[in-house]
Amino acid sequence: MATEGEPAAGSRPPRAYESPGGVDGKSTNWETPWDLFEALDSEFRFICDAAAEQGNTKVPGAFISPEEDGLAVDWPRGSVWLNPPYGKALSEWVAKARAEAERGVTVVVLVPVRSSTKWWHEHVPHATEVRLMIGRIQFIGAGVDGDERRASPFPSAVLVFTPLGGPPRLRHVDLPRGGSKGGER
Ligand SMILES: C[S@@+](CC[C@H](N)C(=O)[O-])C[C@H]1O[C@@H](n2cnc3c(N)ncnc32)[C@H](O)[C@@H]1O
């Protein structure tokens, strides 16, 4: 795991690094709004951010970088935050989150609701909790000018994978005020 001020370990190219060019032709790496993360952090007390860089980690000093490859390494036991790249490897990230929970890790994952995909039907039933977010998240970096926030074009859910597995409890959850926009209720 990378620590603040320390170069990330490993020199091989990351297996699943997603460069810009994903969701609606923009970056697949939109950042979680801090108010949403902080609400979840106060509940779960995250010890690691499983997909991040020095400049966008939500758990400074305890994140897994693309160079280390969060898909390839074990995650620390405790509560781990994951907002994965929403590109082609998204299904691998959700599978990894489930596998880590089976090893004893509690993984909280922010995903787009894609109930037409194979990964959704394969893995979501094994989550302990599914929180369907009411409204659209304003991701950081989703706007036209780089760091500007903009309501996402897709609905989101927070999946909680724990060693208890599924079937999941289904909840309908309001977003923190600053982190949401619009919303069909
Ligand atoms: C959607 S962003 C999330 C950033 C931050 N963790 C957050 O929640 O706001 C996904 C991050 O995962 C990084 N990433 C991509 N592939 C990765 C890999 N194989 N291992 C670890 N991180 C990776 C990207 O560079 C990007 O910083």
PDBQT file of the ligand as one rigid body, heavy atoms in Angstrom, charges set to zero:
ROOT
HETATM    1  C1  LIG A 201     -12.868   6.621  -9.733  1.00  0.00    +0.000 C 
HETATM    2  S1  LIG A 201     -11.243   7.053  -9.207  1.00  0.00    +0.000 S 
HETATM    3  C2  LIG A 201     -11.457   7.085  -7.448  1.00  0.00    +0.000 C 
HETATM    4  C3  LIG A 201     -10.503   8.017  -6.760  1.00  0.00    +0.000 C 
HETATM    5  C4  LIG A 201     -10.712   8.072  -5.230  1.00  0.00    +0.000 C 
HETATM    6  N1  LIG A 201     -10.377   6.800  -4.654  1.00  0.00    +0.000 N 
HETATM    7  C5  LIG A 201     -12.124   8.486  -4.884  1.00  0.00    +0.000 C 
HETATM    8  O1  LIG A 201     -12.864   7.687  -4.304  1.00  0.00    +0.000 OA
HETATM    9  O2  LIG A 201     -12.469   9.627  -5.165  1.00  0.00    +0.000 OA
HETATM   10  C6  LIG A 201     -10.391   5.513  -9.494  1.00  0.00    +0.000 C 
HETATM   11  C7  LIG A 201      -8.909   5.571  -9.227  1.00  0.00    +0.000 C 
HETATM   12  O3  LIG A 201      -8.372   4.259  -9.363  1.00  0.00    +0.000 OA
HETATM   13  C8  LIG A 201      -7.100   4.355  -9.943  1.00  0.00    +0.000 C 
HETATM   14  N2  LIG A 201      -6.784   3.052 -10.534  1.00  0.00    +0.000 N 
HETATM   15  C9  LIG A 201      -6.965   2.645 -11.814  1.00  0.00    +0.000 A 
HETATM   16  N3  LIG A 201      -6.539   1.381 -11.953  1.00  0.00    +0.000 NA
HETATM   17  C10 LIG A 201      -6.070   0.993 -10.751  1.00  0.00    +0.000 A 
HETATM   18  C11 LIG A 201      -5.470  -0.210 -10.252  1.00  0.00    +0.000 A 
HETATM   19  N4  LIG A 201      -5.297  -1.269 -11.047  1.00  0.00    +0.000 N 
HETATM   20  N5  LIG A 201      -5.114  -0.250  -8.936  1.00  0.00    +0.000 NA
HETATM   21  C12 LIG A 201      -5.300   0.813  -8.122  1.00  0.00    +0.000 A 
HETATM   22  N6  LIG A 201      -5.855   1.982  -8.538  1.00  0.00    +0.000 NA
HETATM   23  C13 LIG A 201      -6.237   2.054  -9.834  1.00  0.00    +0.000 A 
HETATM   24  C14 LIG A 201      -7.248   5.475 -10.940  1.00  0.00    +0.000 C 
HETATM   25  O4  LIG A 201      -5.990   5.996 -11.309  1.00  0.00    +0.000 OA
HETATM   26  C15 LIG A 201      -8.104   6.469 -10.148  1.00  0.00    +0.000 C 
HETATM   27  O5  LIG A 201      -7.287   7.320  -9.400  1.00  0.00    +0.000 OA
ENDROOT
TORSDOF 0
